[in-house]
Amino acid sequence: MSEVGILGGGLTGLTLCSLLENGEILERESECGGLCRSISEDGFTFDCGGSHIIFSRDRNALNFMLSKLKDNVVKCRRNTKIIYKGRLVKYPFENGLADLPLRENFECVASFLAARVKSRLLNALRFHCDGGAKSLHAWLLANFGRGIASKYLIPYNEKIWKISAKEMSASWVDGRVPKPPLRDVLRASLGFNTEGYTHQLNFYYPKRGGIAALIRSLERECKGRIVCDFEVKAIWRENGKWFVSNGEECRKYDKIVATIPVFSIVHSLQRGGESVPASVLRAVNALVFNSLATVMLGLEGVAEEKMSNISWLYIPDADCLPHRVAFPSNYSREVAPEGKTAVLAEITCRDTTKMSDEEIIERTVNDLHRKKILRKEDVCFAKVMRTSPAYIVYDMNYEHNVSVVREYLQRKGIILAGRFAKFEYMNMDACVRNAMEVARMLKERC
């Protein structure tokens, strides 16, 4: 049976290796996990790459992840809010319109109805209202109306992506940002309870160990087939075999599946002697991503009382550094010492080196204190972790650039899998599903 080299030991790479008998992982870091790593300090457990939860519309992917955790899992019901002008508004925003002042509630409903009427008229005339919306800005206005879009969706997306919604492609939203049913929006406006994003309404989380508990389980299944501290620096093909070098040693494989960032793959081919076309280099160097600073906070006692059962918060306000704040100890009490609370704040940025850890912590704590999310005098633990890359940015040139790079690597025979190799915004379940598809394809070719 041919040997498969799996470049990268994140969730995708580990899932793939666990499904193959002949795979070997090459991981740059001293431990696997990628975005799904966790740390435990002073009795707290935090997820390094931001708050992770386990959910999926795909039953096979969901069952796969849950089966690896066995009894180390808790089931939770989402209780998520958006901070809007000091109010806690139910998430998704369109399901929490009754939490708004009456005038703003009306503005959201009226513009939502106007957008729906316009969409149906254009569709009846065989125009495609949102289908022709190339920018995220236009897509949000067409599907949610000016009220919901301008009050929450546009400012929040611009905050997290660090780009104008007018300059961001709408190609990624289909399936990720569900179009709300008209009936639900009207009912929510009148104060009836409605739920959006129902595939995420109930979610799972490891009881102990943070999201890395899933990684540790997969590592055990791949025991003896993981090489850590191996940074891929050069890749080349010779006599029908693939060679991968870290500058000191070389590994040989029949097939390569890459889960590492796509620009690392292209540059490793270059260092391996490949004459990469200028058009491919231009395309890969033009791909845009955001980095992530995760601020891990431990509190004496609980957060502000209104946060005592919140899952996570979205914060569109430009005057607050984090865009999202999660409360992992509301998922599982075992991720914080008794009587204490774990808080995880997420901050996207293009360059994580512009602020020191101390500056990020001070600004985050002060901002969250001012927003009445926590009391700064209660903070007993603080730590910053930085992840780069973290988020794929879909600018208006994304589709052209990514297709140029993918087509080139496909011609070379390198299989791409996972968020950063495919350079696609993929949640955990999508990474697992992608690994399953690749494993099935490799077995069929054998």
FENJO-V416482 format. One record per residue. N is the residue number from 1. NEAR is the number of other ideal C-beta (glycine too) atoms within 10 Angstrom. D_CENTER is the distance of its C-alpha to the mean C-alpha in whole Angstrom. Layout:
# FENJO-V416482
N/NEAR/D_CENTER, N/NEAR/D_CENTER
This chain:
# FENJO-V416482
1/9/35, 2/11/33, 3/15/31, 4/24/27, 5/22/25, 6/31/21, 7/26/20, 8/28/17, 9/28/17, 10/26/13, 11/29/12, 12/31/13, 13/31/16, 14/33/18, 15/32/17, 16/30/19, 17/26/22, 18/19/22, 19/20/23, 20/22/26, 21/10/29, 22/16/29, 23/23/26, 24/18/25, 25/25/22, 26/24/23, 27/25/20, 28/17/21, 29/15/20, 30/7/23, 31/15/20, 32/24/17, 33/25/14, 34/26/12, 35/21/9, 36/24/10, 37/20/13, 38/22/15, 39/14/18, 40/13/21, 41/11/24, 42/11/27, 43/14/26, 44/25/22, 45/23/19, 46/29/16, 47/27/12, 48/23/12, 49/20/9, 50/24/8, 51/23/9, 52/24/8, 53/19/10, 54/22/12, 55/21/13, 56/22/13, 57/11/16, 58/15/17, 59/8/19, 60/11/20, 61/23/16, 62/20/16, 63/11/20, 64/21/19, 65/23/17, 66/15/19, 67/10/22, 68/22/21, 69/20/21, 70/9/24, 71/5/25, 72/17/23, 73/19/21, 74/15/21, 75/11/20, 76/17/19, 77/9/20, 78/17/17, 79/14/19, 80/19/17, 81/20/18, 82/20/18, 83/18/21, 84/22/23, 85/10/26, 86/8/26, 87/13/26, 88/17/23, 89/21/23, 90/20/21, 91/22/18, 92/24/17, 93/26/20, 94/27/22, 95/22/23, 96/24/24, 97/27/26, 98/17/29, 99/18/28, 100/22/28, 101/11/32, 102/9/34, 103/8/34, 104/16/31, 105/19/30, 106/14/33, 107/19/31, 108/27/28, 109/21/30, 110/14/32, 111/19/30, 112/24/28, 113/14/31, 114/13/32, 115/22/29, 116/19/30, 117/10/33, 118/14/33, 119/18/30, 120/11/33, 121/11/36, 122/16/34, 123/13/33, 124/8/37, 125/8/38, 126/6/36, 127/11/33, 128/11/30, 129/20/28, 130/19/25, 131/14/25, 132/12/26, 133/18/24, 134/14/22, 135/16/21, 136/28/18, 137/21/21, 138/17/23, 139/25/21, 140/25/20, 141/23/24, 142/22/25, 143/23/23, 144/27/23, 145/23/26, 146/17/27, 147/23/26, 148/25/23, 149/26/22, 150/17/23, 151/23/23, 152/24/19, 153/23/17, 154/21/18, 155/18/19, 156/20/15, 157/21/13, 158/19/16, 159/20/15, 160/19/11, 161/21/12, 162/16/15, 163/18/17, 164/14/20, 165/21/18, 166/13/22, 167/15/21, 168/25/17, 169/18/17, 170/23/17, 171/14/16, 172/17/13, 173/20/14, 174/12/16, 175/7/15, 176/10/11, 177/18/14, 178/15/17, 179/14/20, 180/21/22, 181/12/25, 182/11/28, 183/10/30, 184/16/27, 185/23/27, 186/15/30, 187/16/30, 188/26/28, 189/22/30, 190/12/33, 191/11/31, 192/12/31, 193/9/28, 194/23/25, 195/14/22, 196/19/19, 197/16/16, 198/11/18, 199/13/16, 200/18/14, 201/14/17, 202/11/18, 203/19/15, 204/18/16, 205/26/16, 206/27/18, 207/16/21, 208/14/21, 209/19/20, 210/29/16, 211/27/13, 212/23/15, 213/20/18, 214/29/16, 215/24/16, 216/19/20, 217/19/21, 218/25/20, 219/20/21, 220/10/25, 221/13/25, 222/22/24, 223/7/27, 224/5/29, 225/16/27, 226/21/25, 227/15/26, 228/13/24, 229/11/25, 230/20/25, 231/15/23, 232/25/24, 233/16/26, 234/18/28, 235/26/28, 236/16/31, 237/16/33, 238/10/37, 239/6/39, 240/6/36, 241/13/34, 242/21/31, 243/17/31, 244/24/28, 245/18/30, 246/16/28, 247/10/32, 248/8/34, 249/9/33, 250/11/32, 251/17/31, 252/12/32, 253/20/31, 254/14/31, 255/19/28, 256/23/25, 257/28/21, 258/28/19, 259/31/15, 260/24/16, 261/20/15, 262/23/17, 263/18/19, 264/21/20, 265/25/21, 266/23/23, 267/19/25, 268/22/25, 269/21/27, 270/15/29, 271/14/30, 272/18/31, 273/11/34, 274/15/32, 275/7/33, 276/15/30, 277/11/31, 278/8/31, 279/12/29, 280/18/26, 281/17/26, 282/12/26, 283/23/23, 284/23/21, 285/12/22, 286/15/21, 287/20/17, 288/19/15, 289/18/12, 290/21/11, 291/18/11, 292/22/10, 293/25/13, 294/23/13, 295/24/16, 296/22/17, 297/25/20, 298/22/23, 299/25/26, 300/14/29, 301/10/29, 302/18/27, 303/23/25, 304/16/27, 305/7/28, 306/11/26, 307/21/23, 308/11/25, 309/11/23, 310/19/20, 311/21/16, 312/21/14, 313/23/15, 314/21/14, 315/25/17, 316/20/17, 317/17/20, 318/9/21, 319/8/23, 320/21/20, 321/23/18, 322/27/15, 323/21/13, 324/19/12, 325/27/14, 326/25/14, 327/26/17, 328/27/16, 329/22/20, 330/23/20, 331/24/18, 332/20/21, 333/15/24, 334/17/24, 335/26/21, 336/23/24, 337/17/27, 338/7/30, 339/9/30, 340/19/27, 341/25/23, 342/28/20, 343/32/18, 344/25/15, 345/29/14, 346/23/11, 347/25/13, 348/21/11, 349/18/14, 350/13/16, 351/9/18, 352/19/17, 353/9/21, 354/10/22, 355/17/23, 356/10/24, 357/14/22, 358/10/25, 359/12/25, 360/23/21, 361/20/22, 362/14/25, 363/16/24, 364/26/21, 365/23/23, 366/13/26, 367/19/23, 368/27/22, 369/16/26, 370/11/27, 371/18/25, 372/14/26, 373/23/23, 374/23/25, 375/16/28, 376/15/28, 377/10/31, 378/19/29, 379/18/27, 380/15/28, 381/19/25, 382/17/23, 383/17/21, 384/19/18, 385/19/16, 386/17/14, 387/19/12, 388/16/12, 389/20/11, 390/21/7, 391/19/6, 392/20/9, 393/22/11, 394/22/14, 395/16/17, 396/16/20, 397/14/21, 398/20/18, 399/13/19, 400/10/22, 401/20/21, 402/21/18, 403/11/21, 404/18/24, 405/26/22, 406/18/21, 407/12/25, 408/19/26, 409/21/24, 410/11/25, 411/8/29, 412/16/28, 413/10/27, 414/23/24, 415/18/22, 416/23/18, 417/25/15, 418/29/11, 419/26/9, 420/27/11, 421/26/14, 422/21/14, 423/25/12, 424/19/10, 425/14/7, 426/19/6, 427/17/5, 428/23/8, 429/20/11, 430/19/10, 431/28/10, 432/29/13, 433/20/15, 434/24/15, 435/27/17, 436/17/19, 437/12/20, 438/23/21, 439/20/23, 440/11/25, 441/11/25, 442/19/27, 443/13/29, 444/7/30, 445/8/31, 446/12/33
